[in-house]
Amino acid sequence: MADLISIVQIVISAGIVGLVLLQQRGGGGLGGAFGQAGGAYSTQRGVQKKIFNLTIVLAVIFIGLAIYNLFQK
């Protein structure tokens, strides 16, 4: 069971890294690496808001699994 939780944590952490790279706040996110112009700060709309919220959800799940795994052993 502990091995499964560790594997899920690795998958979630890779997802968090990917989602953070996709966000376009200030520096342009991953889009800046491919030539997308960075714009002024603005409110989050559409897909950007969903990516932001999904990042928060994955981070909370990751922390919850880490705490559960800490007390499991």
C-alpha atoms as an extended CHARMM CRD file, in Angstrom:
* protein
*
        73  EXT
         1         1  MET       CA              0.0000000000        0.0000000000        0.0000000000  PROA      1               0.0000000000
         2         2  ALA       CA              2.8220000000        2.4020000000        0.8300000000  PROA      2               0.0000000000
         3         3  ASP       CA              4.3890000000        1.6860000000       -2.5730000000  PROA      3               0.0000000000
         4         4  LEU       CA              1.1570000000        2.5930000000       -4.3300000000  PROA      4               0.0000000000
         5         5  ILE       CA              0.9010000000        5.8650000000       -2.4160000000  PROA      5               0.0000000000
         6         6  SER       CA              4.4950000000        6.7080000000       -3.3250000000  PROA      6               0.0000000000
         7         7  ILE       CA              3.8250000000        6.0430000000       -7.0060000000  PROA      7               0.0000000000
         8         8  VAL       CA              0.6880000000        8.2180000000       -6.8940000000  PROA      8               0.0000000000
         9         9  GLN       CA              2.7140000000       10.9880000000       -5.2180000000  PROA      9               0.0000000000
        10        10  ILE       CA              5.3130000000       10.8390000000       -8.0120000000  PROA      10              0.0000000000
        11        11  VAL       CA              2.6080000000       11.0780000000      -10.6790000000  PROA      11              0.0000000000
        12        12  ILE       CA              0.8990000000       13.9750000000       -8.8920000000  PROA      12              0.0000000000
        13        13  SER       CA              4.2010000000       15.8200000000       -8.4290000000  PROA      13              0.0000000000
        14        14  ALA       CA              4.9460000000       15.5040000000      -12.1600000000  PROA      14              0.0000000000
        15        15  GLY       CA              1.4700000000       16.8770000000      -12.8560000000  PROA      15              0.0000000000
        16        16  ILE       CA              2.0440000000       19.8240000000      -10.5280000000  PROA      16              0.0000000000
        17        17  VAL       CA              5.3480000000       20.6490000000      -12.2300000000  PROA      17              0.0000000000
        18        18  GLY       CA              3.7050000000       20.4990000000      -15.6530000000  PROA      18              0.0000000000
        19        19  LEU       CA              0.7900000000       22.6870000000      -14.6010000000  PROA      19              0.0000000000
        20        20  VAL       CA              3.0660000000       25.2670000000      -12.9930000000  PROA      20              0.0000000000
        21        21  LEU       CA              5.0810000000       25.4750000000      -16.2120000000  PROA      21              0.0000000000
        22        22  LEU       CA              1.8960000000       26.0280000000      -18.2210000000  PROA      22              0.0000000000
        23        23  GLN       CA              0.7650000000       28.9980000000      -16.1520000000  PROA      23              0.0000000000
        24        24  GLN       CA              1.3040000000       32.3920000000      -17.7680000000  PROA      24              0.0000000000
        25        25  ARG       CA              1.6870000000       34.8280000000      -14.8890000000  PROA      25              0.0000000000
        26        26  GLY       CA              4.1980000000       37.6230000000      -15.3940000000  PROA      26              0.0000000000
        27        27  GLY       CA              7.0280000000       35.8110000000      -17.1410000000  PROA      27              0.0000000000
        28        28  GLY       CA              4.8310000000       34.1730000000      -19.7480000000  PROA      28              0.0000000000
        29        29  GLY       CA              5.0210000000       30.6190000000      -18.4060000000  PROA      29              0.0000000000
        30        30  LEU       CA              6.0420000000       27.8670000000      -20.7770000000  PROA      30              0.0000000000
        31        31  GLY       CA              4.6760000000       29.9360000000      -23.6450000000  PROA      31              0.0000000000
        32        32  GLY       CA              7.6060000000       32.3380000000      -23.2140000000  PROA      32              0.0000000000
        33        33  ALA       CA             10.0230000000       29.5430000000      -24.0140000000  PROA      33              0.0000000000
        34        34  PHE       CA              8.4020000000       29.1120000000      -27.4310000000  PROA      34              0.0000000000
        35        35  GLY       CA              8.2630000000       32.7760000000      -28.4260000000  PROA      35              0.0000000000
        36        36  GLN       CA              4.9170000000       33.8290000000      -27.0100000000  PROA      36              0.0000000000
        37        37  ALA       CA              4.9710000000       37.4700000000      -25.9710000000  PROA      37              0.0000000000
        38        38  GLY       CA              4.4960000000       38.1250000000      -22.2640000000  PROA      38              0.0000000000
        39        39  GLY       CA              1.6820000000       40.5250000000      -21.5740000000  PROA      39              0.0000000000
        40        40  ALA       CA              0.6270000000       42.7090000000      -18.6960000000  PROA      40              0.0000000000
        41        41  TYR       CA             -0.8620000000       41.2290000000      -15.5660000000  PROA      41              0.0000000000
        42        42  SER       CA             -4.5240000000       40.4230000000      -16.0220000000  PROA      42              0.0000000000
        43        43  THR       CA             -7.2610000000       38.3770000000      -14.4450000000  PROA      43              0.0000000000
        44        44  GLN       CA             -7.3260000000       34.6470000000      -15.0210000000  PROA      44              0.0000000000
        45        45  ARG       CA             -9.9390000000       33.5020000000      -17.4950000000  PROA      45              0.0000000000
        46        46  GLY       CA            -10.9360000000       30.2980000000      -19.1810000000  PROA      46              0.0000000000
        47        47  VAL       CA             -8.2790000000       27.6240000000      -19.3830000000  PROA      47              0.0000000000
        48        48  GLN       CA             -5.7880000000       29.5820000000      -17.2750000000  PROA      48              0.0000000000
        49        49  LYS       CA             -8.2070000000       29.6580000000      -14.3570000000  PROA      49              0.0000000000
        50        50  LYS       CA             -8.8520000000       25.9160000000      -14.6790000000  PROA      50              0.0000000000
        51        51  ILE       CA             -5.0980000000       25.1950000000      -14.7480000000  PROA      51              0.0000000000
        52        52  PHE       CA             -4.6230000000       27.3640000000      -11.6440000000  PROA      52              0.0000000000
        53        53  ASN       CA             -7.4490000000       25.6270000000       -9.7610000000  PROA      53              0.0000000000
        54        54  LEU       CA             -6.2460000000       22.1650000000      -10.8180000000  PROA      54              0.0000000000
        55        55  THR       CA             -2.7580000000       23.0310000000       -9.5470000000  PROA      55              0.0000000000
        56        56  ILE       CA             -4.2040000000       23.8990000000       -6.1390000000  PROA      56              0.0000000000
        57        57  VAL       CA             -6.2760000000       20.6960000000       -6.0320000000  PROA      57              0.0000000000
        58        58  LEU       CA             -3.2660000000       18.5260000000       -6.9460000000  PROA      58              0.0000000000
        59        59  ALA       CA             -1.1090000000       20.2810000000       -4.3490000000  PROA      59              0.0000000000
        60        60  VAL       CA             -3.7020000000       19.6520000000       -1.6160000000  PROA      60              0.0000000000
        61        61  ILE       CA             -3.9860000000       15.9760000000       -2.6390000000  PROA      61              0.0000000000
        62        62  PHE       CA             -0.1820000000       15.6740000000       -2.6620000000  PROA      62              0.0000000000
        63        63  ILE       CA              0.1290000000       17.1720000000        0.8260000000  PROA      63              0.0000000000
        64        64  GLY       CA             -2.6840000000       14.9500000000        2.1080000000  PROA      64              0.0000000000
        65        65  LEU       CA             -0.9850000000       11.8430000000        0.7280000000  PROA      65              0.0000000000
        66        66  ALA       CA              2.3440000000       12.9260000000        2.1980000000  PROA      66              0.0000000000
        67        67  ILE       CA              0.8120000000       13.3240000000        5.6590000000  PROA      67              0.0000000000
        68        68  TYR       CA             -1.0240000000       10.0030000000        5.3250000000  PROA      68              0.0000000000
        69        69  ASN       CA              2.1990000000        8.2990000000        4.2000000000  PROA      69              0.0000000000
        70        70  LEU       CA              4.0720000000        9.8450000000        7.1370000000  PROA      70              0.0000000000
        71        71  PHE       CA              1.7360000000        8.2920000000        9.6880000000  PROA      71              0.0000000000
        72        72  GLN       CA              1.3530000000        5.0230000000        7.7690000000  PROA      72              0.0000000000
        73        73  LYS       CA              4.9530000000        3.9180000000        8.3820000000  PROA      73              0.0000000000
